[in-house]
Amino acid sequence: MTGTPRREPTPRRYLMCEPTYFTVEYSINPWMNPDEPVSAELAVKQWTELADTYRRFGHRVDTIRPVPGLPDMVFAANSGTVVDGRVLGARFRNPQRTAEADHYRRWFLDHGYRDVVMPTAVNEAEGDFAWTGRLLLAGSGFRTDPGAHAEAQEVLGVPVVSLQLVDPRFYHLDTALFVLSDDHIAYYPEAFSPGSQRVLARLFPDAIIANAADAECLGLNGVSDGRNVVLPMEATHLAERLVHAGYEPTFVDISELRKSGGGPKCCTMELRD
């Protein structure tokens, strides 16, 4: 296509946790319904396909051992933010997830990370932090405290831009926005306050704008390596926009994991060493 940018993938390293003990026993976001049947077997199958997709693209997938009684531990993105080898851990708002943070902290220490800081403010890590290669976009409104944004800037030593989420369906930043390549993002404007919408439009005038259907299937919970973009299979409108911008979408089925409000990105912490 004439004028379509040439997108180049870059090798990535991800940390993931198999959903061996996946279930929905409680409700801490609008997607979760404990009365709806859940299959851990199907969740593991979908998770395995996601991990295998990353490996087919040449990326490294490390894993952390799942822990009984922590059904949301599969959502690795919520337990750490890593930039240039510095690690800012997590502090969960909901008590059902509190114990996950220390398991991930110990994983980092056991795997050679020495610059590991646990936050004092509520901080749900890459759930609400998105590194663009230049800025750390930081969400608040439902989970991560605004004070965690200043803490992230101090610990990670990168500039932070605060964004306000306003729709409880999109309770984490990574349900409403994701980074496609350095300084290029996709997002759903209606998930953000008017002021945050203006900030995003100013910072990213060439961003890909998702529609309501994209957002409502967690299509913004995608993962990109700069060319290959992994999306929930229902995000067809967003995929078309990505193709026109030079990206190559790959669909995965996350229907079971979505019962807990999670998608590809939720399951994927990026280790930026």
C-alpha positions as CSV (number, residue, x, y, z in Angstrom):
1,M,0.0,0.0,0.0
2,T,1.4,3.3,-1.0
3,G,2.4,5.5,1.9
4,T,2.0,2.7,4.5
5,P,4.9,2.9,7.0
6,R,7.3,-0.1,7.2
7,R,7.0,-1.5,10.7
8,E,10.0,-3.4,12.2
9,P,9.5,-5.9,15.0
10,T,12.0,-6.0,17.9
11,P,12.7,-9.0,20.1
12,R,10.9,-9.0,23.4
13,R,11.1,-10.8,26.7
14,Y,7.9,-11.5,28.6
15,L,7.0,-13.0,32.0
16,M,3.8,-15.1,32.2
17,C,2.0,-17.3,34.7
18,E,0.0,-20.3,33.6
19,P,-3.7,-20.1,34.8
20,T,-3.6,-23.5,36.4
21,Y,-5.8,-22.4,39.2
22,F,-7.9,-19.9,37.2
23,T,-11.4,-19.3,38.4
24,V,-13.8,-16.5,39.2
25,E,-14.6,-16.7,42.9
26,Y,-15.1,-13.0,43.5
27,S,-15.9,-9.8,41.6
28,I,-13.5,-6.9,41.7
29,N,-14.3,-5.5,38.2
30,P,-17.4,-5.3,36.0
31,W,-16.3,-8.3,33.9
32,M,-16.3,-10.8,36.8
33,N,-19.4,-12.9,37.6
34,P,-18.8,-15.7,40.1
35,D,-22.1,-17.3,39.0
36,E,-20.8,-17.8,35.5
37,P,-19.1,-21.2,34.8
38,V,-15.3,-21.1,34.3
39,S,-13.0,-23.7,32.8
40,A,-9.4,-23.6,34.0
41,E,-8.6,-26.2,31.3
42,L,-9.8,-23.9,28.6
43,A,-8.0,-20.9,30.2
44,V,-4.8,-22.9,30.1
45,K,-5.3,-23.8,26.5
46,Q,-5.9,-20.1,25.5
47,W,-2.9,-19.0,27.6
48,T,-0.7,-21.6,26.0
49,E,-1.7,-20.4,22.5
50,L,-0.9,-16.9,23.5
51,A,2.6,-17.9,24.8
52,D,3.2,-20.0,21.7
53,T,2.3,-17.0,19.5
54,Y,4.9,-14.9,21.2
55,R,7.5,-17.7,20.7
56,R,6.6,-18.0,17.0
57,F,7.5,-14.3,16.6
58,G,10.9,-15.0,18.1
59,H,10.2,-13.6,21.6
60,R,11.4,-15.1,24.9
61,V,8.7,-16.2,27.4
62,D,9.8,-16.7,31.0
63,T,7.3,-18.2,33.4
64,I,6.5,-17.9,37.1
65,R,5.0,-20.8,39.0
66,P,1.3,-20.4,39.7
67,V,0.1,-20.5,43.3
68,P,-3.1,-22.2,44.6
69,G,-5.6,-19.7,45.9
70,L,-4.4,-16.9,43.6
71,P,-6.6,-17.3,40.5
72,D,-5.7,-13.9,39.1
73,M,-1.9,-14.5,39.2
74,V,-2.2,-15.3,35.5
75,F,-2.4,-11.5,34.9
76,A,1.3,-11.0,35.2
77,A,1.2,-7.5,33.9
78,N,-0.3,-6.3,37.2
79,S,2.7,-7.3,39.3
80,G,5.7,-5.3,38.0
81,T,6.9,-2.5,35.7
82,V,10.4,-3.0,34.3
83,V,12.3,-0.3,32.5
84,D,16.1,-0.5,31.8
85,G,16.4,-3.4,34.3
86,R,14.8,-1.4,37.2
87,V,11.8,-3.0,38.7
88,L,8.9,-1.3,40.4
89,G,6.7,-4.0,42.0
90,A,3.0,-3.9,42.8
91,R,0.7,-3.0,45.6
92,F,-2.8,-4.2,44.9
93,R,-5.9,-2.3,45.9
94,N,-8.1,-5.5,46.4
95,P,-7.1,-7.8,49.2
96,Q,-7.9,-10.9,47.1
97,R,-4.8,-10.1,45.0
98,T,-2.4,-8.7,47.7
99,A,-0.3,-11.9,48.0
100,E,0.6,-12.0,44.3
101,A,3.0,-9.0,44.7
102,D,5.5,-10.9,46.9
103,H,5.6,-14.0,44.7
104,Y,6.6,-11.8,41.7
105,R,9.1,-9.8,43.9
106,R,10.8,-13.1,44.8
107,W,10.8,-14.1,41.2
108,F,12.7,-11.0,40.2
109,L,15.3,-11.5,43.0
110,D,15.7,-15.2,42.2
111,H,16.4,-14.2,38.5
112,G,19.1,-11.7,39.0
113,Y,17.3,-8.5,39.4
114,R,18.8,-6.4,42.2
115,D,17.2,-3.0,41.6
116,V,13.7,-4.0,42.9
117,V,11.5,-1.5,44.7
118,M,8.1,-2.3,46.2
119,P,5.7,0.7,46.1
120,T,4.2,2.5,49.1
121,A,1.2,3.7,47.1
122,V,-1.4,1.4,45.4
123,N,0.2,0.5,42.1
124,E,-1.1,-2.2,39.8
125,A,2.0,-2.0,37.5
126,E,1.6,-2.5,33.8
127,G,-2.1,-2.6,34.3
128,D,-1.9,1.2,34.7
129,F,1.6,1.9,33.3
130,A,2.5,1.9,29.6
131,W,6.0,2.6,28.5
132,T,6.2,4.3,25.1
133,G,10.0,4.3,24.8
134,R,10.0,8.0,25.9
135,L,7.2,8.4,28.4
136,L,5.5,6.3,31.0
137,L,1.8,6.8,30.6
138,A,0.1,6.3,33.9
139,G,-3.6,5.6,34.6
140,S,-5.6,6.2,37.7
141,G,-9.3,6.4,38.6
142,F,-10.1,2.9,39.7
143,R,-7.0,1.0,40.8
144,T,-3.6,2.7,40.9
145,D,-3.4,5.8,43.2
146,P,-2.3,9.0,41.5
147,G,0.5,9.2,44.1
148,A,2.0,6.0,42.5
149,H,2.7,8.1,39.4
150,A,5.3,10.2,41.2
151,E,6.7,7.2,42.9
152,A,7.2,5.5,39.5
153,Q,9.0,8.5,38.1
154,E,11.3,8.5,41.1
155,V,12.0,4.8,41.1
156,L,12.3,4.2,37.3
157,G,13.8,7.6,36.5
158,V,11.5,8.2,33.5
159,P,9.0,11.0,32.8
160,V,5.4,10.2,33.7
161,V,2.2,11.5,32.2
162,S,-0.9,11.0,34.3
163,L,-4.2,10.0,32.7
164,Q,-7.6,9.8,34.3
165,L,-9.9,6.8,33.5
166,V,-13.6,7.4,33.9
167,D,-15.4,4.2,32.7
168,P,-15.4,1.3,35.3
169,R,-15.4,-1.2,32.5
170,F,-11.9,0.0,31.6
171,Y,-10.6,0.0,35.1
172,H,-6.9,-0.3,34.1
173,L,-5.1,1.7,31.5
174,D,-4.2,-1.4,29.6
175,T,-7.9,-2.0,28.9
176,A,-8.2,1.3,27.1
177,L,-4.7,2.0,25.6
178,F,-1.7,0.1,24.4
179,V,1.7,0.9,22.8
180,L,2.2,-0.2,19.2
181,S,5.8,1.0,18.6
182,D,8.0,3.8,20.0
183,D,5.7,6.8,20.5
184,H,2.8,5.2,18.6
185,I,-0.3,4.1,20.5
186,A,-3.9,2.9,20.0
187,Y,-6.6,4.0,22.5
188,Y,-10.3,4.4,23.1
189,P,-10.9,8.1,23.9
190,E,-14.2,7.7,25.8
191,A,-12.4,5.7,28.5
192,F,-10.6,8.9,29.5
193,S,-11.6,12.2,31.1
194,P,-11.8,15.2,28.7
195,G,-8.5,16.6,29.9
196,S,-6.7,13.3,29.4
197,Q,-8.2,13.0,25.9
198,R,-6.7,16.4,25.1
199,V,-3.3,15.3,26.5
200,L,-3.4,12.1,24.4
201,A,-4.4,14.0,21.3
202,R,-1.5,16.5,21.8
203,L,1.1,13.8,22.5
204,F,0.0,11.3,19.9
205,P,-1.7,13.0,17.0
206,D,-1.2,10.0,14.8
207,A,-2.6,7.5,17.3
208,I,-5.0,4.7,16.1
209,I,-8.4,5.4,17.6
210,A,-10.5,2.4,18.6
211,N,-14.2,2.3,18.6
212,A,-16.6,1.1,21.3
213,A,-16.8,-2.5,19.9
214,D,-13.0,-2.7,20.0
215,A,-12.9,-1.6,23.6
216,E,-15.8,-3.8,24.7
217,C,-14.0,-7.0,23.7
218,L,-10.8,-5.8,25.4
219,G,-9.3,-5.2,22.0
220,L,-7.1,-2.5,23.5
221,N,-5.5,-5.1,25.8
222,G,-3.2,-6.0,22.9
223,V,0.5,-6.7,22.7
224,S,2.8,-5.3,19.9
225,D,6.4,-5.9,19.1
226,G,6.5,-3.0,16.7
227,R,5.0,-4.9,13.8
228,N,3.1,-8.0,15.0
229,V,0.1,-7.1,17.1
230,V,-1.7,-9.8,19.2
231,L,-5.4,-9.0,19.6
232,P,-8.5,-10.7,20.9
233,M,-10.2,-12.3,17.9
234,E,-13.3,-10.0,18.2
235,A,-11.3,-6.8,17.6
236,T,-11.8,-6.7,13.8
237,H,-12.3,-3.0,13.4
238,L,-9.1,-2.3,15.3
239,A,-7.3,-4.9,13.2
240,E,-8.3,-3.1,10.0
241,R,-7.0,0.2,11.3
242,L,-3.7,-1.5,12.2
243,V,-3.3,-3.1,8.8
244,H,-3.7,0.4,7.2
245,A,-1.0,1.7,9.5
246,G,1.5,-1.1,8.5
247,Y,1.0,-3.5,11.4
248,E,0.3,-7.2,11.1
249,P,-2.5,-8.3,13.5
250,T,-2.7,-11.8,14.9
251,F,-5.9,-12.9,16.6
252,V,-6.1,-15.1,19.7
253,D,-9.1,-16.4,21.6
254,I,-9.2,-15.0,25.2
255,S,-12.9,-15.7,25.8
256,E,-12.3,-17.6,29.1
257,L,-9.7,-15.2,30.5
258,R,-11.9,-12.3,29.6
259,K,-14.4,-13.6,32.3
260,S,-11.9,-12.2,34.8
261,G,-11.5,-8.9,32.8
262,G,-8.2,-10.0,31.2
263,G,-6.7,-10.3,27.7
264,P,-3.3,-10.7,26.0
265,K,-1.6,-7.8,27.7
266,C,-3.0,-8.6,31.2
267,C,-1.3,-12.0,30.9
268,T,2.0,-10.5,29.7
269,M,4.6,-8.5,31.7
270,E,7.4,-7.1,29.5
271,L,10.9,-7.4,30.9
272,R,12.8,-4.5,29.5
273,D,16.3,-5.2,30.6
